[in-house]
Amino acid sequence: MCAIALNSFAQQTPPDSQKYSFTVADCVNYAYLHQDSVVNAGLDVTSAGYHVKEIIGQGYPQISGVASFQDYLKIPTTLIPGEFFGAPGTFIPLKFGVTYQSNLSLTANQIIFDPSYLVGLAGRRTYKELYDRSYTRSKIAVNVNVTKAYYQVLVSIEELRLLQEDIDQLKQQVNETTAQNKQGVAELIDVQRITVQYNSLVTKKENTVRLLSLNYELLKFQMGMPIESNLILKDKLQDVQLDFSGGEAVTTDTTAYRNRIEYGLLETQEKLDEYDVKLKKGQFLPKLTANASYAPSYQNNSFGQLYKMDFPSSYVGLTLNVPVFTGFQHKYQLKHSQITVEKAQNNLVATKNALNLEVSKARITYINGLQTLNDQRKNMALAAEVLRVAKIKYDQGVGSSLEVIQAQTALQDADNTYIQGLYDALVSKVDLDKAYGRIK
C-alpha cells in the first residue's frame, strides 16, 4: 500500500534528482536548517550579537579626523575704523588672510562616567538571551508542525491500507454474489447493492490517494523543502510510542510552566524592562567625558608652499554634562517604564496560569484520546467479526444480503472512526509534550 501511494504521488509531481528517506527526527532537523521562520530567527540571533558588540564599542575611545582645504578666490574684506589710520568717521577696507588654507584635526572622546552606557553594558547578555529564546521558540513551533504533518502522512497511509483491505473483501463478495446470481441463488438486487458499496469504496480510495499527495506536500512545506522533492518516510506507525496505559500523562507537574519557552521569553522581557527603568533613572545623573584634539593649520599664498609650514593647536579637557531641568520629561519617562515593568509582571502571572491550564487540558485530552483509540480498536475488531458471521449466515442461506451490506458499512464506519481517533491520539501526544516543555 505504501508503494502504491508513493507511486501515485510520484506520478503527480515532476521528477526531481533530490531524494530523501527521513525519520520524523530527520524531518525536524532538516526544517531547522531550511524553514524560513527558523532561519530568520537564527539571523536575528546573529544580528543581536552584532548589536551587543556595538554597545560595548561605545565605551572605547571615539576618534575622528577631519581634513579641509579652501582656495579663497577673493580674500574676505574687513572694515577697520578710520580712527586707526587718522581718518576718523570713516572705515578702511582691509583684506586679511591668504589665498590657500588647509586644516587637519584629530579629535578623541572617551566616556568616563555615563549611566546609560553602564546600564546598556549590564543588560547586553539579557538582550542577547531574548533573541536566543526567540530562536528556540521558532524551532519548537516548527518541530510541532513538522511532527504533526509527518503523523498525518502516516495516518493517511494506514487509512489506505484499511481501505484496500475492505475493497479486496468487497471485490470477493461482488464476485461471489455475481456467481450466485447466475446460478439463481442470489437476486440481482443483491449484486447491485454490493457493487454500489464497492464503487463507493474505490472512489474513496482514489480521493484518499490524492489527499495523501497533498499531505506529503504539506509536510515538505512545513520542513522548508521544495514540494517537487522526493520524500520517503522511514518511520512507521508502530514506531510511535503511544502509552495506552496513560502512565506518564496522569502525572501532574505544577512547575511545568517553567520549562516552557513562552514563560522564559516573558521573564527575559521583564529583565529588559527593569534595565530600561535603570536607564531612565540614569538620565538624572551627570555624564563625564574626556576629550582631546590636535589640529595643525596650513596657510600660504602659494599652493606649492602651502604645506611647508604648519600652525598647530591642541587641547585636552573634561566635559561634565549635568541635567538641571528638562521639563519633567525624565520624570514621566521613568514612570512610563515603571508601569511597563508592572505590566510585564502581570503578564507573567497570567501566562503561568494559562500554561498550567494548557498542561491540564493536554493531559486530559491525551488520556481521553488513548482510551477512545483503544475502544475504537475493539469496535473495529467487533465490526469485522460481525461481518464475518453475517457472510457465513448469507452463504448458508440463513441470512440476507442486506445484513451483509449493513455489517460492511458498520466496518467501514469503524475504520473511519479509528483513523480519526488515531490521528487525534498522535496529535494529542505532540501537544502534551509541548505543554510539558519536553520539545526543545
matplotlib code that plots the C-alpha trace (Angstrom):
import matplotlib.pyplot as plt

x = [0.0, 2.8, 4.4, 1.1, 0.5, 4.1, 3.9, 0.6, 2.2, 5.3, 3.1, 1.5, 4.8, 7.7, 10.8, 13.4, 17.0, 16.8, 15.6, 15.2, 14.4, 13.7, 12.6, 10.5, 13.7, 15.4, 12.5, 12.7, 16.4, 16.0, 13.4, 15.8, 18.1, 15.7, 12.4, 12.3, 11.0, 13.8, 16.4, 15.3, 15.2, 18.8, 19.7, 18.1, 20.4, 23.4, 22.2, 21.7, 25.3, 26.4, 24.3, 25.9, 29.3, 28.0, 27.0, 30.4, 32.1, 30.6, 32.9, 36.0, 37.8, 35.9, 38.5, 37.6, 39.7, 38.7, 40.6, 39.6, 41.0, 40.0, 41.0, 39.9, 39.3, 38.6, 40.1, 37.5, 37.5, 37.1, 36.2, 38.5, 37.5, 39.4, 40.5, 43.3, 44.6, 44.0, 40.7, 38.0, 34.4, 35.4, 36.1, 39.1, 38.6, 41.5, 41.9, 43.1, 44.3, 46.0, 44.8, 45.2, 44.3, 44.1, 43.2, 43.6, 42.2, 42.2, 39.7, 39.3, 36.5, 36.4, 33.4, 34.5, 31.1, 27.8, 24.9, 23.2, 26.4, 26.7, 23.1, 23.5, 26.7, 24.9, 21.9, 23.7, 23.5, 19.8, 19.3, 21.1, 19.2, 15.9, 16.8, 18.3, 15.0, 13.0, 15.1, 14.3, 10.6, 10.7, 12.4, 9.8, 6.9, 8.5, 9.1, 5.4, 4.2, 6.5, 5.8, 2.0, 2.4, 4.5, 1.9, -0.8, 1.0, 1.4, -2.3, -3.2, -1.1, -2.8, -6.2, -5.2, -4.2, -7.6, -9.5, -7.6, -8.5, -12.2, -12.0, -10.4, -13.0, -15.9, -14.4, -14.5, -18.1, -19.1, -17.6, -19.3, -22.7, -22.5, -21.7, -24.6, -26.9, -26.0, -26.8, -30.2, -29.2, -28.9, -31.0, -29.8, -30.6, -28.0, -25.4, -26.3, -26.2, -22.7, -21.5, -22.7, -20.8, -17.7, -17.7, -18.0, -15.0, -12.9, -13.8, -12.9, -9.6, -8.8, -9.7, -7.5, -4.6, -4.9, -5.2, -2.0, -0.2, -1.4, -0.3, 3.2, 3.3, 2.2, 4.9, 7.6, 6.2, 6.5, 10.1, 11.0, 11.7, 10.8, 7.5, 8.8, 11.5, 11.0, 10.5, 10.1, 9.1, 11.2, 9.2, 6.0, 3.0, 4.3, 7.5, 5.4, 5.3, 1.8, 1.4, -2.0, -2.0, -1.8, 1.0, 3.1, 0.1, -1.5, 1.4, 0.7, 3.6, 2.7, 6.1, 5.9, 5.3, 8.9, 10.0, 8.0, 9.9, 7.0, 7.4, 11.2, 10.7, 8.4, 11.0, 13.7, 11.5, 10.8, 14.5, 14.9, 12.1, 13.8, 17.0, 15.0, 13.9, 17.6, 18.3, 15.6, 16.9, 20.4, 19.1, 19.0, 22.8, 25.6, 27.8, 31.6, 33.6, 37.3, 38.3, 41.4, 42.2, 45.2, 44.7, 47.5, 46.6, 48.3, 48.2, 50.1, 49.5, 51.4, 49.7, 53.1, 54.3, 51.0, 52.2, 55.7, 54.8, 52.0, 50.4, 49.2, 46.8, 45.9, 44.0, 42.8, 39.9, 36.9, 33.2, 30.7, 27.0, 24.7, 20.9, 19.3, 15.8, 14.3, 10.6, 9.9, 10.5, 12.8, 10.4, 7.5, 9.7, 10.7, 7.1, 6.2, 9.0, 7.9, 4.4, 5.8, 7.6, 4.3, 2.5, 5.3, 4.9, 1.1, 1.7, 4.0, 1.3, -1.4, 0.9, 1.7, -2.0, -2.6, 0.3, -0.8, -4.3, -2.8, -1.0, -4.2, -6.1, -3.4, -3.1, -6.9, -7.1, -4.2, -5.8, -9.2, -7.6, -5.8, -8.9, -11.1, -8.5, -8.5, -12.3, -12.1, -9.7, -12.0, -15.0, -13.2, -12.4, -16.0, -17.3, -15.0, -16.3, -20.0, -19.2, -17.6, -20.7, -23.1, -21.3, -21.4, -25.1, -25.7, -23.6, -25.6, -28.9, -30.0, -29.1, -29.8, -27.6, -28.9, -27.5, -24.1, -24.2, -25.1, -22.2, -19.8, -21.0, -20.5, -17.0, -16.2, -17.6, -15.4, -12.4, -13.1, -13.6, -10.4, -8.4, -9.7, -9.0, -5.5, -4.7, -6.2, -4.2, -0.9, -1.6, -2.6, 0.8, 2.6, 0.5, 1.2, 5.0, 4.8, 2.6, 5.2, 8.1, 9.7, 10.1, 13.3]
y = [0.0, 2.4, 1.6, 2.2, 5.5, 6.7, 5.7, 7.6, 10.6, 10.4, 10.5, 13.7, 15.6, 16.4, 14.2, 15.5, 14.3, 15.1, 12.0, 11.9, 9.0, 10.6, 9.7, 12.3, 13.4, 13.8, 15.9, 18.1, 18.6, 19.5, 22.0, 23.6, 24.4, 25.3, 26.5, 30.3, 31.2, 29.3, 30.6, 34.2, 33.7, 32.5, 35.6, 37.7, 36.0, 36.9, 40.5, 40.7, 39.6, 42.4, 44.9, 43.7, 44.4, 47.8, 48.6, 47.5, 49.6, 52.8, 52.5, 52.6, 55.8, 57.5, 59.0, 61.1, 63.0, 66.0, 67.5, 70.7, 72.8, 76.3, 78.3, 81.9, 83.3, 86.6, 87.1, 88.3, 92.1, 93.6, 97.2, 98.9, 102.2, 105.1, 106.3, 103.8, 105.5, 109.1, 109.3, 109.5, 108.8, 106.5, 102.8, 101.5, 98.2, 95.7, 92.1, 89.7, 86.2, 84.2, 82.6, 79.0, 77.5, 73.9, 72.4, 69.0, 67.8, 64.7, 64.5, 61.8, 61.3, 58.8, 58.1, 58.2, 58.0, 57.6, 55.8, 54.9, 53.1, 51.2, 50.0, 49.0, 47.1, 45.3, 44.4, 43.2, 39.5, 39.7, 41.4, 38.5, 36.0, 37.4, 36.5, 33.2, 32.2, 33.6, 31.3, 28.4, 29.2, 29.2, 25.8, 24.4, 25.7, 24.1, 20.9, 20.6, 21.5, 19.0, 16.2, 16.6, 16.8, 13.6, 11.8, 12.9, 11.2, 8.0, 8.0, 8.5, 5.5, 3.5, 4.7, 3.5, 0.1, -0.4, 0.8, -1.6, -4.5, -3.5, -3.2, -6.6, -8.1, -6.4, -7.4, -11.0, -10.6, -9.0, -11.9, -14.5, -12.8, -12.4, -16.1, -16.9, -14.7, -16.6, -19.8, -18.4, -18.4, -14.7, -11.9, -9.2, -6.5, -8.2, -7.8, -4.2, -3.3, -4.8, -3.2, 0.2, -0.1, -1.4, 1.5, 4.0, 2.5, 2.6, 6.3, 7.0, 5.3, 7.4, 10.5, 9.4, 8.8, 12.4, 13.6, 11.7, 13.6, 16.8, 15.7, 15.0, 18.5, 19.9, 18.1, 19.3, 22.8, 22.7, 21.5, 24.2, 21.5, 22.1, 20.3, 18.6, 16.8, 13.1, 12.3, 8.8, 8.3, 5.8, 5.7, 3.6, 4.0, 1.2, 3.2, 5.9, 5.2, 5.7, 4.9, 3.3, 3.0, 6.7, 6.4, 9.5, 11.5, 11.1, 12.7, 16.3, 18.7, 22.2, 23.6, 22.5, 26.1, 26.9, 24.6, 26.5, 28.9, 31.3, 31.8, 32.2, 34.8, 36.9, 36.6, 37.9, 40.7, 41.7, 41.9, 44.1, 46.3, 46.6, 47.6, 50.3, 51.7, 51.9, 53.6, 56.2, 56.8, 57.3, 60.3, 62.3, 61.7, 63.7, 62.4, 62.9, 62.7, 63.2, 64.8, 65.7, 67.3, 68.1, 70.4, 71.7, 74.6, 75.5, 78.9, 80.3, 82.4, 79.8, 76.4, 74.8, 76.2, 75.5, 72.5, 73.8, 75.3, 74.5, 76.3, 73.6, 73.8, 71.1, 70.7, 68.1, 68.5, 67.2, 67.7, 67.4, 67.4, 68.0, 67.8, 70.7, 70.9, 69.0, 70.0, 66.9, 64.7, 62.3, 62.1, 60.9, 58.7, 56.9, 56.5, 55.1, 52.5, 51.5, 50.9, 48.7, 46.5, 46.2, 45.1, 42.5, 41.1, 40.8, 39.0, 36.5, 35.6, 35.3, 33.3, 30.9, 30.3, 29.8, 27.4, 25.3, 25.2, 24.1, 21.3, 20.1, 20.3, 18.5, 15.8, 15.1, 15.2, 12.7, 10.3, 10.6, 10.1, 6.9, 5.4, 6.4, 4.8, 1.6, 1.4, 2.2, -0.7, -3.0, -1.7, -2.3, -5.9, -6.5, -5.0, -7.3, -10.3, -9.2, -9.0, -12.5, -14.0, -12.2, -13.5, -17.1, -16.8, -15.4, -18.2, -20.8, -19.2, -18.2, -14.5, -11.7, -9.7, -6.5, -7.8, -8.3, -4.7, -3.3, -5.2, -4.0, -0.4, -0.7, -2.0, 1.0, 3.4, 1.7, 2.0, 5.7, 6.4, 4.5, 6.6, 9.8, 8.6, 7.5, 11.0, 12.7, 10.5, 11.2, 15.0, 15.0, 13.3, 16.1, 18.7, 17.0, 17.1, 20.7, 21.6, 20.0, 21.7, 18.5, 19.8, 21.8]
z = [0.0, 0.8, -2.6, -4.4, -2.5, -3.2, -6.9, -7.3, -5.6, -7.8, -10.9, -9.8, -9.2, -11.6, -11.4, -9.0, -8.5, -4.8, -2.9, 0.9, 3.2, 6.5, 10.0, 11.9, 13.6, 10.3, 9.0, 12.1, 11.7, 8.0, 9.0, 11.5, 8.6, 5.9, 7.3, 6.8, 10.2, 11.9, 9.5, 10.1, 13.9, 13.6, 11.7, 14.4, 16.9, 14.8, 14.4, 18.2, 18.7, 16.5, 18.4, 21.7, 20.2, 19.1, 22.7, 24.0, 21.3, 22.7, 25.7, 23.6, 22.6, 19.8, 17.4, 14.3, 11.8, 9.7, 6.7, 4.9, 2.1, 1.0, -2.1, -1.5, -5.0, -3.2, 0.2, 2.7, 3.4, 6.8, 7.5, 10.1, 11.8, 10.3, 13.7, 13.5, 10.3, 11.2, 9.3, 11.9, 10.9, 8.1, 7.5, 5.8, 3.9, 4.5, 3.4, 6.0, 5.2, 2.5, -0.7, 0.3, 3.7, 4.9, 8.3, 9.7, 13.0, 15.1, 18.0, 20.6, 23.2, 26.0, 28.3, 31.9, 33.5, 31.6, 33.4, 30.0, 28.9, 32.2, 32.0, 28.4, 29.3, 32.2, 30.0, 26.9, 27.9, 28.7, 25.3, 23.5, 25.6, 24.4, 20.8, 21.7, 23.3, 20.4, 18.2, 20.4, 20.2, 16.4, 16.5, 18.9, 16.7, 13.6, 15.5, 16.4, 12.9, 11.2, 13.6, 13.2, 9.4, 9.5, 11.5, 9.1, 6.3, 8.3, 9.2, 5.6, 4.6, 7.3, 6.0, 2.5, 3.9, 5.6, 2.5, 0.4, 2.8, 2.6, -1.2, -1.6, 0.7, -1.2, -4.5, -3.4, -2.2, -5.5, -7.5, -5.2, -5.3, -9.1, -9.5, -7.1, -9.2, -12.4, -10.6, -9.5, -5.8, -5.3, -6.6, -9.0, -6.3, -4.0, -6.7, -7.3, -3.5, -3.1, -6.3, -5.2, -2.0, -3.8, -6.2, -3.3, -1.6, -4.8, -5.2, -1.6, -2.0, -5.1, -3.1, -0.2, -2.6, -3.8, -0.2, 0.6, -2.1, -0.6, 2.9, 1.5, 0.1, 3.4, 5.2, 2.8, 3.1, 6.9, 6.5, 4.0, 1.4, -2.3, -2.8, -6.0, -4.0, -3.5, 0.2, 1.7, 5.3, 7.2, 10.4, 10.7, 13.0, 15.2, 15.8, 17.5, 21.3, 22.5, 26.2, 26.2, 30.0, 30.2, 32.7, 32.1, 31.1, 34.5, 36.4, 37.3, 37.3, 38.8, 37.8, 34.1, 33.1, 33.9, 31.1, 28.5, 26.3, 26.3, 30.1, 29.7, 27.0, 29.3, 32.1, 29.8, 28.6, 32.2, 32.9, 29.9, 31.1, 34.5, 32.8, 31.0, 34.4, 35.4, 32.1, 32.8, 36.4, 34.9, 33.0, 36.3, 36.8, 35.2, 32.4, 32.4, 29.2, 28.5, 25.2, 23.3, 20.0, 17.8, 14.7, 12.5, 10.2, 6.9, 5.2, 2.3, -0.8, -2.9, -3.3, -3.8, -0.4, 1.5, 3.5, 4.1, 7.5, 9.9, 12.8, 15.2, 18.1, 20.6, 23.8, 26.4, 28.7, 30.5, 29.8, 32.5, 31.4, 34.3, 33.7, 35.6, 34.2, 31.3, 31.6, 33.8, 30.7, 32.5, 35.4, 33.3, 31.1, 34.3, 35.4, 32.0, 32.3, 35.8, 34.5, 31.7, 34.4, 36.3, 33.1, 32.4, 35.9, 35.4, 32.1, 33.8, 36.3, 33.6, 31.4, 34.3, 34.8, 31.1, 30.7, 33.7, 32.2, 28.9, 30.7, 32.3, 29.0, 27.1, 29.8, 29.8, 26.0, 25.8, 28.2, 26.6, 23.2, 24.2, 25.8, 22.8, 20.4, 22.5, 22.2, 18.5, 18.0, 19.8, 17.8, 14.6, 15.6, 16.6, 13.4, 11.4, 13.4, 12.8, 9.0, 9.1, 10.8, 8.5, 5.4, 6.8, 7.5, 4.0, 2.4, 4.4, 3.3, 6.8, 6.4, 3.9, 1.7, 3.4, 6.6, 5.0, 3.5, 6.9, 8.5, 5.8, 6.3, 10.1, 9.5, 7.2, 9.8, 12.5, 10.2, 9.7, 13.4, 14.1, 11.6, 13.1, 16.6, 15.7, 14.3, 17.3, 19.7, 17.8, 17.8, 21.5, 22.2, 20.5, 22.3, 25.6, 25.0, 24.0, 27.1, 29.5, 27.7, 26.5, 23.0, 23.0]

ax = plt.figure().add_subplot(projection="3d")
ax.plot(x, y, z, "-o")
ax.set_aspect("equal")
plt.show()
